Amino acid sequence: MAQMVSLAASPREKTGKGAARQARFAKQVPAVIYGHGRPAQSLMVDALLLEQALSGVEPESTLIELTVDGKKTRALIREIQRHPIRPDIIHVDFYEIHSGEKITLKVPVHLVGAPDGVRNGGGVLDQVLREVKIEVLPEHIPDRVELDVTALLIGQVRHVSDLTIPNAVILTGAGLTIATVVPPRAEEVVTPAAEAVSDVAEPELIRKVREEEGEEGEGAAAEGKTEGKAEAKPKVEKTEKPEKSKG
């Protein structure tokens, strides 16, 4: 059974963007209530009380007992608008409901249990669908719908047709997937690029050729140095001629 929270609201005389900004500056949230052929009525709700009322509940499936000028009305929240940056609520749409009249709404789907394919096969549980649309009387609105996935093996699937919602008609397609267990992802082995490997030994043949080239180069350089030098002339030693003897 859906939860019910009580909330007080006051009529909002001025409408438009300017009036809405003034209301938010005064810590009030602009709102509107409509349904059952009644003209839409602009309201204001205390921002703090609204946050407290919606804390810990599923807003779309929670019954609101809304009091306006002393008159109580049962309603559902059709839309909540929040600030694009901050979590502040900036506008709320209420839809009036009557007992005995079926309504259409979405209820969240909660998965129950740890799948066998996750516990024993290392798989991953993937929830594809998180809410379903139903038609139901206000007094039978469920807070949420639970689906047991304990027996799911890797590759197995649970569909909308596996749900059971007492006193309600499920409008979401029966063949749609709600949850499945997918196989674990294979770990990727990263192979280092060839140029990243710096300590690769040179092939023996290339090293030998390079060494021989080096020796030849050294020899050529030595020959070049020899040829470039002028040949040294042999040193001639002077010898004194013996003096001829007189007589």
C-alpha positions as CSV (number, residue, x, y, z in Angstrom):
1,M,0.0,0.0,0.0
2,A,1.3,3.4,-0.9
3,Q,2.4,5.8,1.9
4,M,0.4,8.9,2.7
5,V,1.8,12.2,3.8
6,S,0.0,15.4,4.9
7,L,0.9,18.7,3.5
8,A,-0.6,22.2,3.8
9,A,-0.8,24.7,0.9
10,S,-2.1,28.2,0.5
11,P,-3.7,29.8,-2.6
12,R,-1.3,31.8,-4.8
13,E,-2.9,35.1,-6.0
14,K,-0.2,36.2,-8.3
15,T,1.2,34.1,-11.2
16,G,4.0,34.4,-13.7
17,K,7.8,34.3,-13.4
18,G,8.1,37.3,-11.3
19,A,5.6,36.1,-8.7
20,A,7.2,32.6,-8.7
21,R,10.6,34.2,-8.0
22,Q,9.1,36.2,-5.1
23,A,7.6,33.0,-3.7
24,R,10.9,31.2,-3.8
25,F,12.6,34.1,-2.2
26,A,10.1,33.8,0.7
27,K,11.0,30.0,1.0
28,Q,7.8,29.0,-0.7
29,V,7.5,26.6,-3.6
30,P,5.1,27.5,-6.4
31,A,2.6,24.7,-7.1
32,V,-0.6,23.9,-9.0
33,I,-3.4,21.3,-8.5
34,Y,-5.7,20.1,-11.2
35,G,-7.8,17.1,-12.2
36,H,-11.5,15.9,-12.4
37,G,-12.4,18.9,-14.6
38,R,-11.6,21.5,-12.0
39,P,-9.7,24.5,-13.2
40,A,-6.1,24.5,-12.3
41,Q,-5.5,26.3,-9.0
42,S,-2.1,28.0,-8.2
43,L,-0.7,27.2,-4.8
44,M,2.3,27.8,-2.5
45,V,3.9,25.2,-0.3
46,D,6.4,25.7,2.4
47,A,9.8,24.6,0.9
48,L,11.1,23.0,4.1
49,L,7.9,21.1,4.9
50,L,7.7,19.8,1.3
51,E,11.3,18.5,1.5
52,Q,10.5,16.8,4.8
53,A,7.3,15.3,3.5
54,L,9.0,13.7,0.5
55,S,12.1,12.5,2.4
56,G,12.4,8.7,2.2
57,V,9.4,8.1,0.0
58,E,8.7,7.5,-3.7
59,P,7.1,10.8,-4.8
60,E,5.2,9.4,-7.8
61,S,3.5,6.6,-5.8
62,T,2.9,8.5,-2.5
63,L,-0.6,9.8,-1.7
64,I,-0.7,13.4,-0.6
65,E,-3.4,14.7,1.7
66,L,-3.3,18.3,0.7
67,T,-5.0,20.9,2.9
68,V,-6.0,24.2,1.2
69,D,-8.0,26.7,3.1
70,G,-9.1,24.1,5.6
71,K,-10.3,21.7,2.9
72,K,-8.6,18.4,2.5
73,T,-7.9,16.9,-0.9
74,R,-6.2,13.6,-1.9
75,A,-3.7,14.0,-4.6
76,L,-0.7,12.5,-6.4
77,I,2.4,14.3,-7.4
78,R,2.6,14.4,-11.2
79,E,5.7,16.4,-11.6
80,I,8.5,17.8,-9.5
81,Q,10.8,20.4,-11.1
82,R,14.2,21.0,-9.5
83,H,16.8,23.7,-9.9
84,P,19.3,22.8,-12.6
85,I,22.3,23.1,-10.3
86,R,21.0,23.0,-6.7
87,P,18.7,20.2,-5.4
88,D,16.0,22.8,-4.5
89,I,12.4,22.0,-5.6
90,I,11.2,25.0,-7.7
91,H,7.7,23.7,-8.8
92,V,5.2,20.9,-8.0
93,D,2.2,19.6,-10.0
94,F,-0.5,17.9,-7.9
95,Y,-3.2,15.8,-9.4
96,E,-6.5,15.4,-7.5
97,I,-7.8,11.8,-7.1
98,H,-11.1,10.4,-5.9
99,S,-11.7,7.1,-4.1
100,G,-13.2,4.5,-6.3
101,E,-11.8,6.0,-9.5
102,K,-8.9,4.1,-11.1
103,I,-5.8,6.1,-11.9
104,T,-2.7,5.6,-14.1
105,L,0.8,6.0,-12.6
106,K,4.3,4.7,-12.5
107,V,5.7,2.6,-9.6
108,P,9.4,1.8,-9.0
109,V,10.7,-1.8,-9.4
110,H,13.1,-3.0,-6.7
111,L,15.3,-6.1,-7.2
112,V,15.5,-8.5,-4.3
113,G,18.3,-11.0,-3.6
114,A,21.8,-11.6,-4.9
115,P,21.7,-13.6,-8.2
116,D,23.4,-16.9,-8.4
117,G,25.3,-15.8,-11.5
118,V,26.8,-13.0,-9.5
119,R,27.7,-15.0,-6.4
120,N,29.1,-18.1,-8.2
121,G,29.8,-17.0,-11.7
122,G,31.3,-13.5,-11.3
123,G,28.6,-12.0,-13.4
124,V,27.1,-8.5,-13.1
125,L,23.5,-7.7,-12.4
126,D,22.1,-5.2,-14.9
127,Q,18.7,-3.5,-14.2
128,V,17.3,-2.3,-17.5
129,L,13.9,-1.2,-16.4
130,R,13.4,0.7,-13.1
131,E,9.6,1.5,-13.2
132,V,6.4,0.2,-14.7
133,K,3.1,1.9,-15.5
134,I,0.0,0.5,-13.8
135,E,-3.7,1.2,-13.6
136,V,-5.1,0.9,-10.0
137,L,-7.5,2.3,-7.5
138,P,-6.0,4.9,-5.1
139,E,-6.4,2.6,-2.1
140,H,-4.4,-0.2,-3.8
141,I,-1.5,1.9,-5.0
142,P,1.7,0.0,-4.1
143,D,4.6,1.8,-2.6
144,R,6.9,-0.2,-4.9
145,V,7.1,-3.5,-6.8
146,E,9.6,-6.2,-5.8
147,L,11.2,-8.7,-8.2
148,D,13.2,-11.7,-6.8
149,V,16.4,-12.3,-8.9
150,T,18.1,-14.7,-6.5
151,A,18.0,-17.7,-9.0
152,L,19.2,-15.7,-12.0
153,L,22.2,-17.4,-13.8
154,I,24.5,-15.7,-16.3
155,G,22.6,-14.9,-19.4
156,Q,19.2,-15.3,-17.8
157,V,16.5,-12.5,-17.9
158,R,13.5,-11.4,-15.9
159,H,10.7,-9.6,-17.8
160,V,7.7,-7.5,-16.9
161,S,5.6,-10.6,-17.3
162,D,7.4,-12.0,-14.2
163,L,5.9,-9.2,-12.0
164,T,2.9,-9.7,-9.8
165,I,1.0,-6.6,-8.6
166,P,-2.2,-7.3,-6.7
167,N,-5.3,-5.3,-7.6
168,A,-3.5,-3.6,-10.5
169,V,-3.3,-3.8,-14.3
170,I,0.3,-3.6,-15.6
171,L,0.3,-1.4,-18.7
172,T,4.0,-1.7,-19.5
173,G,4.8,-4.3,-22.2
174,A,5.1,-7.8,-20.8
175,G,8.1,-8.7,-23.0
176,L,10.3,-5.9,-21.8
177,T,13.4,-6.8,-19.9
178,I,13.7,-5.7,-16.3
179,A,16.9,-7.3,-15.2
180,T,19.6,-9.7,-16.5
181,V,23.0,-11.1,-15.4
182,V,25.7,-10.4,-17.9
183,P,29.1,-12.2,-18.0
184,P,32.1,-10.7,-16.5
185,R,34.2,-8.6,-18.8
186,A,37.5,-10.1,-19.9
187,E,40.5,-8.3,-18.8
188,E,42.4,-6.5,-21.6
189,V,46.1,-7.4,-21.9
190,V,48.0,-4.3,-23.0
191,T,51.0,-5.1,-25.2
192,P,53.7,-2.4,-25.1
193,A,54.5,-0.7,-28.4
194,A,57.6,-1.8,-30.2
195,E,59.2,1.6,-30.0
196,A,58.5,1.7,-26.3
197,V,60.9,-1.2,-25.7
198,S,64.3,0.3,-25.2
199,D,66.3,-2.7,-24.1
200,V,66.1,-4.8,-27.2
201,A,69.4,-6.5,-28.1
202,E,70.7,-5.8,-31.6
203,P,71.0,-8.8,-33.9
204,E,74.5,-10.3,-33.9
205,L,74.9,-9.8,-37.7
206,I,74.1,-6.1,-37.6
207,R,76.5,-5.5,-34.6
208,K,79.3,-7.4,-36.4
209,V,78.9,-5.4,-39.6
210,R,78.9,-2.2,-37.6
211,E,82.1,-3.2,-35.8
212,E,83.8,-4.1,-39.1
213,E,82.7,-0.8,-40.6
214,G,84.2,1.0,-37.6
215,E,87.5,-0.8,-38.0
216,E,87.7,0.1,-41.7
217,G,86.9,3.6,-40.9
218,E,89.6,3.8,-38.4
219,G,92.1,2.3,-40.9
220,A,91.1,4.8,-43.6
221,A,91.4,7.6,-41.2
222,A,94.9,6.5,-40.3
223,E,95.9,6.2,-43.9
224,G,94.5,9.6,-44.6
225,K,96.6,11.0,-41.8
226,T,99.8,9.4,-43.3
227,E,99.2,10.6,-46.8
228,G,98.5,14.1,-45.6
229,K,101.9,14.4,-43.9
230,A,105.0,15.6,-46.0
231,E,107.6,12.9,-46.2
232,A,110.5,13.5,-43.9
233,K,113.8,14.0,-45.6
234,P,116.6,11.8,-44.4
235,K,119.0,13.5,-42.1
236,V,122.5,13.9,-43.7
237,E,125.3,14.0,-41.2
238,K,128.2,16.2,-42.1
239,T,131.6,14.6,-41.9
240,E,134.8,16.6,-41.8
241,K,137.3,15.8,-44.6
242,P,140.8,14.9,-43.3
243,E,143.4,17.5,-44.0
244,K,146.0,16.7,-46.6
245,S,149.4,16.4,-45.1
246,K,152.0,18.9,-46.4
247,G,155.1,17.6,-47.9
